[in-house]
């Protein structure tokens, strides 16, 4: 029986009568990660055409959102990619040699990487590692320091085929002693602008600690958390009781994750309104959300001492004894990711997206 | 006259499968289907669905009922339901996506397509052609070119590629 097919021009033009092959080609393919798609161009001419259009890249950017892997990098060395699934997720050149100079990855967001050159001007680059598209950013107005504390913000949007993104840098103020200022790059304007906000207080921001949650960017300092609200362009410090571990975004809230004893604790920031946060109230602002114990069969003795590299809603990346592990919050499974990693490695979540620059 | 949503008695529709079996369902739930919504606007209360068999219609009604009662508090519950819903055979999912497309239930189409994507992402090119009945219409030169252009996607992890058709 011919399912769903009626004769007649009206019926043929009506999408509700698509056959199975067409539904898969038009609606299922955008959910695939970029490596699977690169492979499936070889299926047939229709698929090759479908996958190569800018409209398709746009659909895929909106549909394929989950973390496909992590870029890891030790300072001075080339980056490498650990995929969650090497068959379906990957990039042609994980050491980013397609860029004009060797770089350090500084931040990642939804398929885009923000990197910095090591020589001369120490220019910033934005790239999509799977399409190998890249763009060198204009020079910033302020001096960001030798190890800039930056966060890349990119959200795929229904209306834009081309990525619209921002980069925020928290840098030590040169005009005022012991203060932090902020400079923001907007891709729409293609320019940097120093914000009017100045945050006083002798607290040096930890460069790799930046995290974006709901329009606020947070960095760790040795004794506190610095929050910069992007919409209001206002900043604030607030205290936290453990000055180690990392920050992350969990369930739409800022979280702090650290290893203690044989377990890993995840606390979330309960009070999300920066204008009601008090400097004095400390521990009551953080709620204990989860306690995780890694599978010692997988991690070995390292379960006792580990450092957290990354955390989000679904997954946590942990370093222990020269190896990197992932912990999946839903399945509670611990998995070995890589045998090559050291304690100073920086970890950047990566989505295998076709986003166009 | 259509009853307002404030009255006790909710407006009911009857959906009829291709095998002529009838199912009663609240209109407010059924209009998650764009196709049914259009027919309701044309004053239909008995909705014949000659493209959807009974088994598939039952599953679709179950989906619409679950998603019809969406509130802020039961998001996780619905997530669980969706996760279980796609744990079906390939053939069942195929029937479902054809029906969901015919009925124009966007959230269900997306859920099913994500499930298909998850199932096929590790398959070999050859397995994809078999699964979907797609003939290889490349010339040998074209085929060599497309492999060469995206060599990186074909070479790595070769030993884990799934060549099975299902």
Interface residues (C-beta under 8 A of the other chain):
Chain A: X3 X4 X15 X16 X17 X18 X19 X20 X21 X23 X24 X27 X28 X29 X31 X32 X33 X35 X36 X38 X39 X40 X41 X42 X43 X44 X45 X46 X47 X48 X63 X85 X86 X87 X88 X90 X91 X92 X93
Chain B: X35 X51 X94 X97 X98 X101 X102 X103 X104 X109 X110 X113 X114 X116 X117 X118 X120 X121 X122 X125 X128 X129 X132 X133 X134 X135 X136 X137 X138 X142 X143 X146 X147 X149 X150 X152 X153 X154 X156 X157 X160 X161 X162
